[in-house]
């Protein structure tokens, strides 16, 4: 199916999508929308930037009975930023399509009494939230679980990890048995699949037959000593002049320092990390979205689902700790059909992992050098004929003399 009309979507939804310059469904949307409308439980694995959010929001808008002022859809996401992003997309779709569908976000570190008051006043059709706060409000009977018809787990492998597994399972148990359950991610793992198979009703797995990493991303790396990593980052930013870039680090404690250093070198940077207040995180992200700040420094907190169209570059100041993190970090650029660059700053201990990723993801991660303020192919060094050292010249001279003696003796 190549058009939204062929997917039998409401004309108002199609017109609303046009206002976002979305005129054709992506592959994941084509393969999932009708199955979701048929009330099937799905596990969907599709690369970053492939349109997963609209894959579930569009059929939800079709299914919601807007005459009933009750929560009919619950969307769980692992981070505050992703919760807010999904909520904003739902509100935008409602506004652009003239659909009387309301959406409300529930996250921790926000006054719970204010949230309770808003739930009662708005009676949202769609609740988007982090699992801890959602379960808390369900237990307090402030969020009614028995009216929920569909639960969507966005970035499901992250949601079903660590201590969060029991929280998500407890939320699912509070809903009626005939509810629909949908799981979406760019990096499904066996643990998440096992859990989903136990809580879903005969789920269908839809794995988009594409490379796990968007082919529109150009992968590169700069090699150096640990002490030179920030200098390499700074010079790489100067050489590439990104429209907007995300710099990823592994240690949240270093984010403030890296952000301050970038600002000292006249790069407009903001940092975002878990210990920040909800308001500070929101302000930092907004500054980056509107272009007031060109660089966002973050841990993997921002890698999950963050959709900022104009991110042209991703820099791994610290090499990601696992292949899933590499997939999600790189996926912050080249959204939709755009192109983007992912540049990693690596040390000797990362070189074997680079080789593994090249093989596992079937991608080329090119080694680059910085020369005269530009990123250049490191391979050019190998094409030059090496100059003879004094030692090698001496060896060659001895060989030549011996050869001459042998010839004269003959």
C-alpha positions as CSV (number, residue, x, y, z in Angstrom):
1,X,0.0,0.0,0.0
2,X,1.5,3.3,-1.1
3,X,-1.1,5.9,0.0
4,X,-3.0,6.8,3.2
5,X,-6.2,6.6,1.2
6,X,-5.4,2.9,0.5
7,X,-5.0,2.4,4.3
8,X,-8.6,3.7,4.6
9,X,-7.7,6.5,7.0
10,X,-10.2,9.3,7.7
11,X,-9.8,12.1,5.2
12,X,-9.4,14.7,8.1
13,X,-6.4,12.7,9.3
14,X,-4.9,12.6,5.8
15,X,-5.4,16.4,5.5
16,X,-3.9,16.9,8.9
17,X,-0.8,15.0,7.9
18,X,-0.3,17.2,4.9
19,X,0.1,20.1,7.2
20,X,3.2,18.3,8.5
21,X,4.3,17.7,4.9
22,X,3.6,14.0,5.3
23,X,1.9,12.7,2.2
24,X,2.8,9.0,2.0
25,X,3.0,6.3,4.6
26,X,6.4,4.8,5.5
27,X,6.9,1.1,5.2
28,X,6.2,0.5,8.9
29,X,3.0,2.5,8.7
30,X,1.8,0.6,5.7
31,X,2.5,-2.8,7.4
32,X,1.0,-2.0,10.8
33,X,-1.9,0.4,10.6
34,X,-4.6,-2.0,9.4
35,X,-3.4,-4.7,11.7
36,X,-3.8,-2.3,14.7
37,X,-7.2,-1.3,13.5
38,X,-8.1,-5.1,13.5
39,X,-7.2,-5.1,17.2
40,X,-4.2,-7.4,16.9
41,X,-1.4,-7.5,19.4
42,X,1.8,-6.5,17.6
43,X,5.6,-6.5,18.3
44,X,7.1,-4.1,15.8
45,X,10.8,-3.8,15.1
46,X,11.7,-0.9,12.7
47,X,14.8,1.3,12.4
48,X,15.0,4.7,14.0
49,X,13.3,7.5,12.1
50,X,11.0,5.2,10.2
51,X,7.7,6.7,11.5
52,X,6.8,4.4,14.3
53,X,5.0,7.0,16.4
54,X,2.4,7.7,13.7
55,X,2.2,4.0,13.1
56,X,0.2,3.7,16.3
57,X,-1.2,7.2,16.7
58,X,-3.1,7.2,13.4
59,X,-5.1,4.0,14.1
60,X,-5.7,5.2,17.7
61,X,-7.3,8.3,16.4
62,X,-9.5,6.1,14.2
63,X,-10.4,3.8,17.1
64,X,-11.1,6.3,19.9
65,X,-14.7,7.1,20.7
66,X,-14.4,10.8,21.2
67,X,-18.0,11.0,22.6
68,X,-16.8,9.2,25.7
69,X,-14.7,11.4,28.0
70,X,-12.5,8.6,29.3
71,X,-8.9,7.3,28.9
72,X,-9.0,4.7,26.1
73,X,-5.3,4.6,25.1
74,X,-2.2,4.4,27.4
75,X,1.2,5.0,25.9
76,X,4.3,4.2,28.1
77,X,7.7,5.5,27.2
78,X,11.1,5.3,29.1
79,X,12.0,9.0,29.3
80,X,10.4,12.3,30.1
81,X,11.6,13.7,26.8
82,X,10.0,10.9,24.7
83,X,6.7,11.2,26.7
84,X,6.5,14.9,25.9
85,X,7.4,14.3,22.3
86,X,4.6,11.7,21.8
87,X,2.1,14.0,23.6
88,X,3.1,16.9,21.4
89,X,2.6,14.8,18.3
90,X,-0.8,13.6,19.4
91,X,-1.9,17.2,20.2
92,X,-0.6,18.4,16.8
93,X,-2.4,15.6,15.0
94,X,-5.6,16.4,16.8
95,X,-5.3,20.1,16.0
96,X,-4.4,19.7,12.4
97,X,-7.1,17.1,11.7
98,X,-9.9,18.8,13.7
99,X,-10.3,15.6,15.8
100,X,-11.8,16.0,19.2
101,X,-9.1,13.7,20.8
102,X,-7.3,14.9,23.9
103,X,-3.9,13.8,25.1
104,X,-2.2,14.3,28.5
105,X,1.3,13.5,29.8
106,X,2.2,11.9,33.2
107,X,5.8,12.0,34.3
108,X,7.6,11.9,37.6
109,X,9.0,15.0,39.3
110,X,5.8,16.9,38.6
111,X,3.3,17.8,41.3
112,X,1.1,14.8,41.5
113,X,-1.9,16.7,42.9
114,X,-1.9,19.0,40.0
115,X,-1.8,16.0,37.6
116,X,-4.8,14.4,39.4
117,X,-6.7,17.7,39.1
118,X,-5.9,17.9,35.3
119,X,-6.9,14.2,34.7
120,X,-10.2,15.0,36.4
121,X,-10.8,18.2,34.4
122,X,-9.5,17.0,30.9
123,X,-10.6,13.4,31.0
124,X,-7.9,12.7,28.3
125,X,-8.6,10.0,25.7
126,X,-4.8,9.4,25.4
127,X,-2.5,9.3,28.4
128,X,1.3,9.2,27.7
129,X,3.5,8.6,30.7
130,X,6.5,7.0,32.4
131,X,5.6,3.7,34.0
132,X,6.3,4.7,37.7
133,X,3.9,7.7,37.8
134,X,1.2,5.9,35.8
135,X,1.1,2.9,38.1
136,X,1.1,5.3,41.1
137,X,-2.0,7.1,39.8
138,X,-3.7,3.8,38.8
139,X,-3.2,2.5,42.4
140,X,-4.7,5.7,43.8
141,X,-7.7,5.1,41.5
142,X,-7.1,8.6,39.9
143,X,-6.4,7.0,36.5
144,X,-9.1,4.5,35.6
145,X,-7.5,1.4,34.0
146,X,-10.7,-0.4,33.2
147,X,-11.5,2.0,30.3
148,X,-8.2,1.5,28.6
149,X,-8.6,-0.4,25.3
150,X,-5.0,-0.2,24.0
151,X,-1.6,-0.1,25.7
152,X,1.4,0.9,23.6
153,X,4.9,0.3,24.8
154,X,7.3,2.7,23.0
155,X,11.0,1.7,23.0
156,X,9.8,-1.5,24.5
157,X,13.2,-3.1,25.1
158,X,14.1,-0.1,27.3
159,X,10.8,-0.2,29.1
160,X,11.2,-4.0,29.8
161,X,14.7,-3.8,31.4
162,X,15.9,-3.8,35.0
163,X,13.4,-3.1,37.8
164,X,11.0,-1.4,35.4
165,X,9.8,-4.8,34.1
166,X,7.6,-5.5,37.2
167,X,6.1,-2.0,37.1
168,X,5.1,-2.4,33.4
169,X,3.6,-5.9,34.1
170,X,1.6,-4.5,37.1
171,X,0.2,-1.8,34.8
172,X,-0.9,-4.3,32.2
173,X,-2.5,-6.5,34.9
174,X,-4.8,-3.6,36.0
175,X,-6.4,-3.4,32.5
176,X,-9.1,-5.7,31.1
177,X,-8.0,-9.0,29.5
178,X,-9.4,-8.1,26.1
179,X,-7.3,-4.9,25.8
180,X,-4.9,-4.6,22.9
181,X,-1.1,-4.5,23.5
182,X,1.5,-3.1,21.1
183,X,5.3,-3.0,21.4
184,X,7.6,-0.8,19.3
185,X,11.3,-0.5,19.1
186,X,14.3,-0.1,16.8
187,X,16.3,-2.7,18.8
188,X,14.3,-5.7,20.1
189,X,16.1,-8.2,22.3
190,X,15.3,-11.7,23.4
191,X,14.4,-10.7,26.9
192,X,11.8,-8.2,25.8
193,X,10.4,-10.7,23.2
194,X,10.0,-13.4,25.9
195,X,8.2,-11.0,28.2
196,X,5.9,-9.7,25.5
197,X,5.0,-13.3,24.3
198,X,3.9,-14.0,27.9
199,X,1.7,-10.9,28.3
200,X,0.3,-10.6,24.8
201,X,-2.5,-12.5,23.0
202,X,-0.9,-14.4,20.1
203,X,1.3,-11.5,19.1
204,X,2.4,-11.0,15.5
205,X,6.0,-9.9,15.1
206,X,6.6,-7.4,12.3
207,X,10.2,-6.9,11.5
208,X,10.8,-4.4,8.8
209,X,13.2,-6.1,6.4
210,X,15.8,-3.4,6.3
211,X,19.2,-2.8,7.8
212,X,19.0,-2.0,11.5
213,X,20.7,1.4,10.9
214,X,19.3,4.0,8.5
215,X,21.4,3.8,5.3
216,X,21.3,7.6,5.0
217,X,23.8,7.9,7.9
218,X,27.4,8.4,7.0
219,X,29.6,6.7,9.8
220,X,33.1,8.0,10.6
221,X,35.6,7.8,13.5
222,X,38.6,9.8,14.7
223,X,41.3,7.9,16.6
224,X,43.3,9.4,19.4
225,X,44.4,9.2,23.0
226,X,41.9,9.6,25.8
227,X,43.4,12.9,26.9
228,X,42.8,14.3,23.4
229,X,39.2,13.4,23.0
230,X,37.6,16.8,23.7
231,X,40.1,18.5,21.4
232,X,39.2,16.1,18.6
233,X,35.5,16.7,19.3
234,X,36.0,20.5,19.2
235,X,38.0,20.3,15.9
236,X,35.5,17.9,14.4
237,X,32.6,20.3,15.1
238,X,34.6,23.2,13.6
239,X,35.3,21.1,10.5
240,X,31.8,19.9,9.9
241,X,29.8,23.0,11.0
242,X,26.6,21.1,11.9
243,X,23.3,22.8,11.6
244,X,22.3,21.0,14.9
245,X,24.3,18.3,16.7
246,X,24.0,15.9,19.6
247,X,27.1,15.0,21.6
248,X,26.8,11.8,23.5
249,X,28.7,10.9,26.6
250,X,28.6,7.8,28.8
251,X,29.0,9.5,32.2
252,X,26.3,12.0,33.2
253,X,28.6,13.6,35.6
254,X,30.7,14.9,32.7
255,X,27.9,16.6,30.9
256,X,28.1,20.0,32.7
257,X,31.9,20.1,32.1
258,X,31.7,19.3,28.4
259,X,28.9,21.8,27.9
260,X,30.8,24.5,29.7
261,X,34.0,23.8,27.6
262,X,32.0,24.0,24.3
263,X,30.5,27.3,25.4
264,X,33.9,28.6,26.3
265,X,35.0,27.8,22.7
266,X,32.0,29.8,21.5
267,X,29.8,26.9,20.6
268,X,26.2,27.4,21.7
269,X,25.6,24.3,23.8
270,X,23.2,23.0,26.3
271,X,23.3,19.9,28.4
272,X,20.5,17.5,29.5
273,X,20.8,14.8,32.2
274,X,18.7,12.8,34.6
275,X,19.4,14.9,37.8
276,X,18.0,18.1,36.2
277,X,14.6,19.3,37.2
278,X,11.8,18.6,34.7
279,X,11.6,22.4,34.0
280,X,15.4,22.7,33.3
281,X,15.3,19.7,31.0
282,X,12.3,21.1,29.1
283,X,14.0,24.5,28.7
284,X,17.3,23.0,27.5
285,X,15.6,20.8,25.0
286,X,13.4,23.7,23.8
287,X,16.5,25.8,23.3
288,X,18.0,23.1,21.1
289,X,14.8,22.5,19.2
290,X,14.3,26.2,18.3
291,X,17.9,26.6,17.3
292,X,18.9,28.9,20.1
293,X,21.5,26.3,21.0
294,X,23.2,24.4,18.2
295,X,24.6,21.5,20.3
296,X,22.9,19.2,22.8
297,X,25.2,17.3,25.2
298,X,23.5,14.2,26.7
299,X,23.9,10.7,27.9
300,X,21.7,7.9,26.4
301,X,18.8,9.7,28.0
302,X,18.1,11.5,24.7
303,X,18.9,8.7,22.4
304,X,15.6,7.0,22.8
305,X,13.0,8.3,20.3
306,X,14.1,11.9,20.3
307,X,12.9,13.3,17.0
308,X,14.4,16.7,16.1
309,X,14.4,17.0,12.3
310,X,17.4,19.3,11.8
311,X,20.0,17.2,13.6
312,X,22.6,16.9,11.0
313,X,25.4,15.3,13.1
314,X,25.8,13.0,16.0
315,X,29.1,12.9,17.9
316,X,30.0,10.0,20.2
317,X,32.5,11.7,22.5
318,X,32.4,8.5,24.5
319,X,32.0,5.3,22.4
320,X,28.6,3.8,23.2
321,X,28.7,0.9,25.6
322,X,26.7,-1.5,23.4
323,X,25.4,-2.0,19.9
324,X,21.8,-1.0,20.8
325,X,23.1,2.3,22.1
326,X,25.0,2.8,18.8
327,X,21.8,2.2,16.8
328,X,19.7,4.6,18.9
329,X,22.4,7.4,19.1
330,X,23.0,7.4,15.4
331,X,19.3,7.3,14.8
332,X,18.9,10.9,16.1
333,X,20.2,12.1,12.7
334,X,18.9,11.4,9.2
335,X,15.3,11.5,10.3
336,X,12.8,10.5,7.6
337,X,14.6,10.7,4.2
338,X,17.2,13.1,5.3
339,X,21.0,12.4,5.5
340,X,23.2,12.7,8.5
341,X,26.7,12.1,9.9
342,X,27.7,10.0,12.9
343,X,31.2,10.7,14.1
344,X,32.8,8.7,17.0
345,X,35.9,9.7,18.9
346,X,37.6,6.4,19.7
347,X,40.7,5.2,21.6
348,X,42.7,1.9,21.0
349,X,40.2,-0.1,23.2
350,X,37.3,0.8,20.8
351,X,39.0,-0.3,17.6
352,X,37.9,-4.0,17.8
353,X,34.3,-2.9,18.5
354,X,34.4,-0.7,15.4
355,X,35.3,-3.8,13.4
356,X,32.5,-5.7,15.0
357,X,29.9,-3.0,14.2
358,X,31.0,-2.8,10.6
359,X,30.4,-6.5,10.2
360,X,27.2,-6.8,12.4
361,X,25.5,-3.8,10.9
362,X,26.9,-4.1,7.4
363,X,28.0,-0.5,7.5
364,X,31.3,1.2,6.6
365,X,32.7,3.3,9.5
366,X,35.4,5.3,7.8
367,X,38.5,6.4,9.6
368,X,39.1,10.1,9.3
369,X,41.9,12.5,10.2
370,X,41.8,16.3,10.8
371,X,44.0,18.2,8.4
372,X,44.0,22.0,7.9
373,X,40.6,22.3,9.6
374,X,38.9,19.6,7.5
375,X,37.9,16.0,8.0
376,X,40.0,14.0,5.5
377,X,40.2,10.3,4.6
378,X,42.8,8.7,6.7
379,X,43.6,6.2,3.9
380,X,45.5,8.9,2.0
381,X,48.5,8.4,4.2
382,X,48.9,4.8,3.1
383,X,49.1,5.8,-0.6
384,X,52.3,7.8,-0.1
385,X,55.6,6.0,-0.7
386,X,57.3,5.9,2.7
387,X,60.7,7.7,2.8
388,X,63.7,5.4,3.4
389,X,65.1,5.7,6.8
390,X,68.9,5.9,7.3
391,X,68.8,2.3,8.6
392,X,66.9,1.0,5.6
393,X,69.2,2.9,3.2
394,X,72.2,1.3,4.9
395,X,70.7,-2.2,4.6
396,X,69.9,-1.7,0.9
397,X,73.5,-0.4,0.2
398,X,74.9,-3.6,1.9
399,X,72.7,-5.8,-0.2
400,X,73.7,-4.0,-3.4
401,X,77.4,-4.3,-2.5
402,X,77.1,-8.0,-1.8
403,X,75.2,-8.5,-5.1
404,X,77.9,-6.6,-7.0
405,X,80.7,-8.7,-5.4
406,X,78.9,-12.0,-6.3
407,X,78.5,-10.8,-9.9
408,X,82.2,-9.8,-10.1
409,X,83.3,-13.2,-8.7
410,X,81.4,-15.0,-11.4
